[in-house]
Amino acid sequence: MAYSYRSEFLVQFDRSTRLFQEALKSLDASLSYKLWSGLSLSLDGVNLTNEEIRQFATDEFRPRAVYTNGRYFFAGVRWNRY
């Protein structure tokens, strides 16, 4: 498992107004299981807490953009004959 955090930051200037993004938080997880020699399965989850991305110009309580990207899940199979 991995938790990452980035504090509020300046994204860009939009029509001479500074556009900021709220702090980013993300909880991700990865699991791998070796079935037998040469074959393994993996499962990955990204943004497990389903955090939103919020951007604002002057007031944090009045966002200019809100992105809800959702959770992502991946599964994989790996085979190595050596």
C-alpha positions in Angstrom: 0.0 0.0 0.0 1.1 3.5 -0.7 -0.3 6.9 0.5 0.8 10.0 -1.2 0.1 13.7 -0.3 0.8 16.9 -2.1 -0.1 20.2 -0.5 -2.0 22.9 -2.3 -0.2 24.3 -5.4 -0.5 26.9 -8.2 -1.7 25.2 -11.4 -1.6 28.1 -13.9 -2.8 31.6 -14.6 -6.2 31.8 -16.1 -7.1 35.2 -17.6 -4.6 36.8 -15.3 -6.1 35.0 -12.3 -4.1 32.5 -10.3 -5.7 29.0 -10.4 -4.8 26.8 -7.4 -5.4 23.1 -6.8 -6.3 21.8 -3.3 -4.1 19.3 -1.7 -3.9 15.9 -3.4 -4.3 12.7 -1.5 -4.2 9.2 -2.9 -4.2 5.7 -1.4 -3.0 3.0 -3.8 -2.5 -0.8 -3.3 -0.8 -3.6 -5.2 -0.9 -7.3 -4.6 1.0 -10.0 -6.4 0.7 -13.8 -5.9 3.0 -16.4 -7.4 0.9 -19.4 -8.4 3.8 -21.6 -9.4 7.2 -21.2 -10.9 6.9 -18.7 -13.8 3.3 -17.7 -13.3 2.0 -15.0 -11.1 -1.2 -12.9 -10.8 -1.3 -9.2 -9.8 -4.1 -6.8 -8.6 -3.7 -3.1 -8.4 -6.0 -0.4 -7.1 -5.5 3.4 -7.6 -7.3 6.2 -5.7 -9.0 3.7 -3.3 -10.4 6.6 -1.2 -12.1 8.1 -4.3 -10.6 11.6 -3.8 -11.8 14.5 -5.9 -9.5 17.0 -7.6 -10.7 20.6 -6.8 -9.3 23.8 -8.3 -10.2 27.3 -7.2 -9.1 30.9 -8.0 -9.7 33.0 -4.8 -12.0 31.0 -2.4 -11.6 27.3 -1.7 -15.3 27.0 -0.9 -16.2 28.2 -4.4 -14.3 25.8 -6.7 -13.8 26.6 -10.4 -13.4 22.9 -11.4 -14.1 19.6 -9.7 -12.8 16.3 -11.2 -14.1 13.0 -10.0 -11.9 10.4 -11.6 -13.0 7.5 -9.5 -11.2 4.4 -8.5 -9.1 2.3 -10.9 -8.6 -1.4 -10.7 -6.2 -3.5 -12.8 -5.5 -7.2 -12.9 -2.6 -8.9 -14.7 -1.1 -12.2 -15.4 2.7 -12.7 -15.8 4.3 -15.7 -17.3 8.0 -16.3 -17.5 9.3 -19.6 -18.8 12.8 -19.2 -17.3 
